[in-house]
Amino acid sequence: MHAYVKRNLKTIQSIHNLTVYPNNVPIITSGVSAVPPGLFSQNVTGRVTPVGNFSGFGDNIEYFFALAPMPQTNAAGVAFYEAEIVEYVSGCANVASSVVYFHTGPVNNVTGGLLSPNAPTASLKQVAFWRFDDAGLVTHYDAWIPTLQLWVSATSGINYADPLVQEGLVAQQLCPQIQQRCTGANEQYPDVETCVADLSQKPFGSFDEAWGDNNVCRLIHLILTVVRPDVHCPHVGPLGGNGPDNFKCVNISFNDPSYYTNDDILFSGEDFRC
């Protein structure tokens, strides 16, 4: 076996292990400084369908680690308790592919993230292609998460397709938390009532298509406001962003080559072939 096969597998497994609670806690609380060296290039770029494109070290770190569920921040108390790589191949030093299952369930945060006995569990699947530089750092990745909506519903117990549930989430969760987290220079709405009135006019959306000017996109970026409010508060605001390079929750045409099929731009002309 070539040394790079083991090296690339170790890197991929190390990245996924840092999404497991409580391994992700230092990164969420301290940011990029808590990420171990030897994993990502500073200029890493990636796509995670159906969540979005990510460019630069900070954006990618937030996707992998800050979006991983935390038992203290969801009513079901769930988190990843194991990241299991079930498929992996690396045909050359610079390219690999993997399939990972993020096993999810209610964990006891007092005992260090151990799965609660007899707890119901669900698994989130991710299929990914990876590209590495000569030092073994990830420079690009292209990942896909199927059935994200079903997983979110299964682990939260919330029927996100129910219009009454959607109304309640906007009025009781999304807008109040936006007002709590986005303050001062980061404020997006003058009060909760204005936020509810504005966001109630927008489509709720689906976790299986999170790109767009919808409230699912804002629920995702609401999580990230804890890490970088100056960057992500505009994403939960009425415009979905605040500049040409900082729009996330905006409507995107399927035929727009700058989003869904912008591989040449996003991956700097590299592909995932040996």
Stockholm file with secondary structure:
# STOCKHOLM 1.0

chainA/1-274         MHAYVKRNLKTIQSIHNLTVYPNNVPIITSGVSAVPPGLFSQNVTGRVTPVGNFSGFGDNIEYFFALAPMPQTNAAGVAFYEAEIVEYVSGCANVASSVVYFHTGPVNNVTGGLLSPNAPTASLKQVAFWRFDDAGLVTHYDAWIPTLQLWVSATSGINYADPLVQEGLVAQQLCPQIQQRCTGANEQYPDVETCVADLSQKPFGSFDEAWGDNNVCRLIHLILTVVRPDVHCPHVGPLGGNGPDNFKCVNISFNDPSYYTNDDILFSGEDFRC
#=GR chainA/1-274 SS CCHHHHHHHHHHHHHHHTTSTTTTHHHHHHGGGGSCSSSEEEEEEEEEETTEEEESHHHHHIIIIISSCCGGGSTTCEEEEEEEEEEEEEEETTEEEEEEEEEEEEEEGGGTSEECTTCCCEEEEEEEEEEECTTSCEEEEEEECTTHHHHHHHHHCCCTTCHHHHHHHIIIIIHHHHHHHSCGGGCCSSSHHHHHHHHTTSCCCBTTBCCSSSHHHHHHHHHHTTTCHHHHHHHHSTTSBSSTTCBCSSCCCTTCTTTTTCHHHHTTTCCSCC
#=GC SS_cons         CCHHHHHHHHHHHHHHHTTSTTTTHHHHHHGGGGSCSSSEEEEEEEEEETTEEEESHHHHHIIIIISSCCGGGSTTCEEEEEEEEEEEEEEETTEEEEEEEEEEEEEEGGGTSEECTTCCCEEEEEEEEEEECTTSCEEEEEEECTTHHHHHHHHHCCCTTCHHHHHHHIIIIIHHHHHHHSCGGGCCSSSHHHHHHHHTTSCCCBTTBCCSSSHHHHHHHHHHTTTCHHHHHHHHSTTSBSSTTCBCSSCCCTTCTTTTTCHHHHTTTCCSCC
//
